[in-house]
């Protein structure tokens, strides 16, 4: 899934850039989330999230829908 699309799912009330910035910050600040994503090959500049990465995010942040 595109990173920006995932961000907009979590923060639909924000503009695109604000949602992306907030989503990146949330990933960094949620205990253990960034480490778990990096173990799957995630790098902070990636534009797409794998299904496994999205699964980890949803486990830590909850289902956005």
Secondary structure per residue as TSV (DSSP state, phi and psi in degrees):
chain	resnum	aa	ss	phi	psi
A	1	X	-	360.0	143.0
A	2	X	B	-64.5	138.5
A	3	X	H	-57.6	-45.3
A	4	X	H	-62.3	-37.3
A	5	X	H	-65.3	-42.3
A	6	X	H	-62.3	-43.0
A	7	X	H	-60.2	-42.5
A	8	X	H	-68.0	-28.1
A	9	X	H	-66.8	-38.2
A	10	X	H	-80.3	-31.3
A	11	X	-	-130.5	65.2
A	12	X	T	-67.1	-19.0
A	13	X	T	-85.7	-5.6
A	14	X	S	-100.1	160.6
A	15	X	-	-68.3	164.9
A	16	X	H	-55.2	-54.9
A	17	X	H	-63.8	-39.3
A	18	X	H	-65.0	-40.5
A	19	X	H	-64.2	-41.9
A	20	X	H	-64.1	-46.3
A	21	X	H	-61.2	-43.7
A	22	X	H	-66.9	-39.6
A	23	X	H	-64.4	-44.5
A	24	X	H	-60.9	-42.4
A	25	X	H	-64.3	-41.1
A	26	X	H	-62.2	-40.2
A	27	X	H	-63.0	-43.5
A	28	X	H	-67.1	-37.5
A	29	X	H	-90.9	-14.3
A	30	X	S	-79.7	118.8
A	31	X	T	-50.5	121.7
A	32	X	T	81.1	-11.5
A	33	X	H	-67.4	-48.6
A	34	X	H	-62.0	-41.6
A	35	X	H	-62.6	-41.7
A	36	X	H	-64.3	-39.6
A	37	X	H	-68.8	-42.2
A	38	X	H	-62.4	-32.1
A	39	X	H	-64.2	-22.2
A	40	X	T	-93.5	-0.5
A	41	X	T	102.5	4.4
A	42	X	-	-66.1	138.9
A	43	X	-	-128.5	145.3
A	44	X	T	-62.5	-17.9
A	45	X	T	-95.1	-0.9
A	46	X	-	-63.7	144.5
A	47	X	S	-97.4	-11.7
A	48	X	B	-128.2	148.0
A	49	X	-	-112.5	135.4
A	50	X	-	-75.2	162.9
A	51	X	H	-57.5	-36.4
A	52	X	H	-65.9	-41.0
A	53	X	H	-64.9	-41.6
A	54	X	H	-63.1	-37.0
A	55	X	H	-62.2	-44.6
A	56	X	H	-63.6	-43.3
A	57	X	H	-60.3	-46.4
A	58	X	H	-66.3	-32.6
A	59	X	H	-65.4	-36.2
A	60	X	H	-88.0	-39.3
A	61	X	H	-100.6	-11.7
A	62	X	-	92.6	167.7
A	63	X	-	-75.6	126.7
A	64	X	-	-73.3	-17.7
A	65	X	-	-88.5	360.0
